[in-house]
Amino acid sequence: MPDERGIETAHSDLPGPFPTALIRRWNRLSRESLVSNDRFVAERAGGFLVRRRRSEEAEAALHALLPDPDRLLEAGSVLPGRGNRCLSAVVEIGGRRYVLKRYDSRGWWYRFRHIFRRSRALRGWLCMWSFLIRGFDVPQPLICLEERRWRLLGRAYLLSEFVEGSERLSDFWPRASNEDRESLVRRFASLFGRLHASGCIHGDSNWDNLLLTPDQGKGRLILVDFDCSRVYGRARPDRARRDIQHFMRDMDRLDSEARAFETLFQESWSAWIEGSAK
């Protein structure tokens, strides 16, 4: 059933681990974002290979980006953290705010290596749709651009939703009550447990990449930054255990009395990995 954004999602509230056949079906659905169909457009425009949502909003945004996405990027508000040769900014298009991320080329060897490989922007685009298909809350991606000449990869860009009113977990935690902290730990443990049981790895679970919206402790939990994300054809418990290390590290860093919360997180998360979620 399509959700309120018209996205074809799958149920993700069933106990894990999920059947391998279901995970593969989710992956097939997400790969529809790479080709033209009734929901997506794949085309060449303005010297770029374009993948975008088939919507008036995405079409208008594409016209604003081309032929020079850097013009819009440089006029935006740069977000902290440049990452590995990338730059992100909040930009405005048609009175709405979005996040535009640019991935720079790393030289000729990088260009040759990616003749038959997806760019970091396209990998992020596909991972975001993979997460959305499974019903997880991530900023909706609108457009992915790859600059290619004779298949050699140049710059690449990813335009996605800016989540208004959201706050990083790292900023909210210091002023949260003990009750709110316990609720958030349980909710994030369940989120990552379901994510890992469905074959997905976020790859960078530090608290700056975990957003929440205020609603008396029951707002949205939103994952951002998919540069290190991977999607597999089955659950990968070994990689899942490594994936939560950033989460646990930031908990220790921000809370000197985090041991009880660490135990709570591990128990709630393990229930999904072991297939015994309540």
C-alpha positions in Angstrom: 0.0 0.0 0.0 1.3 3.5 -0.8 1.9 5.7 2.2 1.0 9.4 2.6 3.9 10.3 0.2 2.8 7.8 -2.5 5.7 5.5 -1.7 5.1 1.8 -2.1 6.2 0.4 1.3 6.3 -3.0 2.8 5.3 -4.0 6.3 8.2 -3.9 8.7 6.5 -4.3 12.1 6.6 -8.1 12.0 9.0 -10.0 14.3 12.5 -10.6 12.8 14.4 -12.2 11.4 12.6 -11.6 8.1 12.4 -14.3 5.5 15.2 -14.1 2.9 12.6 -14.1 0.1 10.9 -11.1 1.6 14.2 -9.2 1.9 15.0 -10.0 -1.7 11.6 -8.7 -2.7 12.2 -5.5 -0.9 15.5 -5.2 -2.8 13.8 -5.7 -6.1 11.3 -3.0 -5.3 14.0 -0.6 -4.3 15.9 -1.2 -7.6 12.9 0.3 -9.4 14.4 3.7 -8.4 17.2 3.1 -10.9 15.0 2.9 -14.1 12.1 4.7 -15.6 8.7 3.5 -14.6 5.4 4.9 -13.2 7.2 6.2 -10.0 10.7 7.2 -11.3 12.4 8.8 -14.2 15.9 7.8 -15.5 17.2 10.2 -18.2 20.1 12.3 -19.3 19.8 16.1 -18.9 22.2 19.0 -18.7 25.3 16.7 -19.0 24.2 14.5 -16.1 22.7 11.0 -15.7 19.5 11.7 -13.8 17.4 9.6 -11.5 14.4 11.3 -9.9 11.0 10.9 -8.5 8.2 11.1 -11.1 6.6 14.1 -9.6 6.0 17.8 -10.3 8.1 18.7 -7.2 11.1 16.7 -8.4 10.8 18.0 -12.0 10.8 21.6 -10.7 13.8 20.9 -8.5 15.7 19.4 -11.4 15.1 22.6 -13.5 16.5 24.6 -10.6 19.6 22.4 -10.3 20.6 22.3 -13.9 22.8 23.1 -15.6 25.0 24.0 -12.6 24.1 22.4 -9.2 27.1 24.2 -7.6 25.4 27.5 -8.0 22.5 26.4 -5.8 24.9 24.6 -3.4 27.1 27.7 -2.9 24.0 29.9 -2.2 22.8 27.5 0.5 23.6 27.1 4.2 26.5 24.7 4.5 25.9 21.9 7.0 28.7 20.9 9.5 31.0 18.1 8.5 32.4 17.7 5.0 32.9 14.0 5.1 35.2 12.4 2.5 35.4 14.9 -0.3 31.7 15.9 -0.1 29.8 19.0 0.9 26.2 19.4 2.1 24.0 22.4 2.3 20.4 23.3 3.0 19.1 25.0 -0.2 15.8 26.6 -1.1 13.8 25.7 -4.2 10.3 27.1 -4.8 9.9 28.2 -1.2 10.8 24.8 0.2 14.1 23.7 1.8 16.1 20.6 0.8 19.5 19.1 1.5 21.8 19.0 -1.5 25.0 17.0 -1.2 27.9 17.0 -3.6 30.4 14.2 -4.0 33.6 15.4 -5.6 35.7 13.4 -8.0 38.8 11.9 -6.5 41.0 12.0 -9.6 41.6 9.9 -12.7 42.0 6.6 -11.0 38.7 7.1 -9.2 37.0 8.0 -12.5 38.3 4.8 -14.2 37.4 2.6 -11.2 33.8 3.9 -11.4 33.3 3.3 -15.2 31.0 0.4 -14.3 30.4 1.3 -10.6 27.7 3.4 -9.0 28.7 6.7 -7.6 28.5 7.4 -3.9 25.5 9.5 -4.6 23.7 6.7 -6.5 24.6 4.2 -3.8 23.1 6.5 -1.2 20.0 7.0 -3.4 19.4 3.3 -3.7 20.0 2.7 0.0 17.6 5.4 1.0 14.9 3.8 -1.2 15.7 0.4 0.2 15.1 1.8 3.7 11.9 3.5 2.7 10.6 0.4 1.0 11.0 -1.4 4.4 9.0 1.3 6.1 11.9 3.1 7.9 11.8 6.9 8.3 14.5 8.6 6.2 14.5 11.9 4.3 12.8 11.3 1.0 15.3 11.5 -1.9 14.1 13.4 -4.9 17.0 13.6 -7.4 20.4 11.9 -8.0 22.8 13.3 -10.5 25.9 11.7 -12.0 28.3 13.7 -14.2 29.7 11.2 -16.7 31.7 11.8 -19.9 32.5 8.7 -21.9 31.3 6.8 -18.7 34.0 8.5 -16.6 32.6 9.7 -13.3 32.9 13.3 -12.3 30.8 15.1 -9.7 27.7 13.5 -8.3 24.8 15.1 -6.3 21.9 13.9 -4.1 18.9 16.1 -3.3 16.7 15.0 -0.5 14.0 16.3 1.9 15.0 18.7 4.7 13.2 17.5 7.8 11.8 20.6 9.3 11.7 20.8 13.1 14.1 17.9 13.6 16.9 17.7 16.2 19.9 15.6 16.5 19.9 13.0 19.2 23.2 14.3 20.4 21.7 17.7 21.0 18.5 16.5 22.7 20.0 13.9 25.0 21.7 16.3 27.6 18.4 17.9 28.5 16.2 14.8 28.2 14.6 13.4 31.4 15.5 9.9 32.5 12.1 8.7 31.3 12.6 10.2 27.9 16.1 8.7 27.7 14.8 5.2 28.5 12.1 5.6 25.9 14.5 6.7 23.2 16.9 3.9 23.9 14.2 1.4 23.6 12.9 2.9 20.4 16.3 3.2 18.7 17.2 -0.3 19.8 14.0 -1.6 18.1 14.6 0.6 15.0 18.2 -0.8 14.5 17.0 -4.3 15.4 14.3 -4.2 12.7 16.8 -2.5 10.3 19.4 -5.2 10.7 16.9 -8.0 10.6 15.7 -6.7 7.3 19.2 -6.9 5.7 20.2 -3.3 6.0 23.3 -1.8 7.6 23.4 2.0 8.3 27.2 2.1 8.7 27.5 5.3 10.7 25.1 5.2 13.7 26.7 8.2 15.5 24.1 10.4 17.3 24.6 13.3 14.8 23.0 11.0 12.2 20.0 10.2 14.3 17.2 12.8 14.2 14.0 13.1 16.2 11.0 15.4 16.1 9.4 16.7 19.3 6.1 15.1 20.2 6.2 14.3 23.9 8.8 11.6 23.4 6.9 9.9 20.6 8.0 11.9 17.6 9.6 10.6 14.4 13.0 8.8 14.6 14.9 9.6 11.4 18.1 8.2 10.0 20.3 10.4 7.9 23.7 10.1 6.1 23.9 6.9 4.0 27.4 7.1 2.6 28.4 4.0 4.5 25.1 2.1 4.2 24.8 -1.3 2.7 21.8 -3.5 1.8 22.1 -7.3 1.7 20.0 -10.2 0.5 19.7 -11.5 4.0 20.3 -10.5 7.6 24.0 -10.1 8.5 24.3 -10.4 12.3 28.1 -10.0 12.2 27.9 -6.7 10.4 24.9 -5.7 12.5 26.9 -6.0 15.7 29.6 -3.7 14.3 27.0 -1.3 13.1 25.8 -0.3 16.6 29.3 0.4 17.8 29.0 4.1 16.9 25.7 4.3 18.8 27.2 2.7 21.9 30.3 5.0 21.7 28.3 8.1 21.7 26.1 6.9 24.5 29.3 6.5 26.6 30.6 9.9 25.5 27.4 11.8 26.4 26.3 10.0 29.5 28.6 9.1 32.3 26.0 6.8 33.8 25.1 5.0 30.6 25.7 1.4 31.7 22.0 0.8 32.5 21.0 2.2 29.1 23.6 0.2 27.3 22.2 -3.0 28.8 18.6 -1.9 27.9 19.7 -1.2 24.3 21.5 -4.5 23.9 18.6 -6.5 25.2 16.0 -4.8 23.0 18.2 -4.9 19.9 19.3 -8.5 20.4 15.6 -9.6 20.6 15.3 -8.7 16.9 18.6 -10.2 15.8 17.8 -13.4 17.6 14.2 -13.5 16.2 12.5 -13.3 19.6 11.2 -9.7 19.5 8.1 -9.3 21.6 
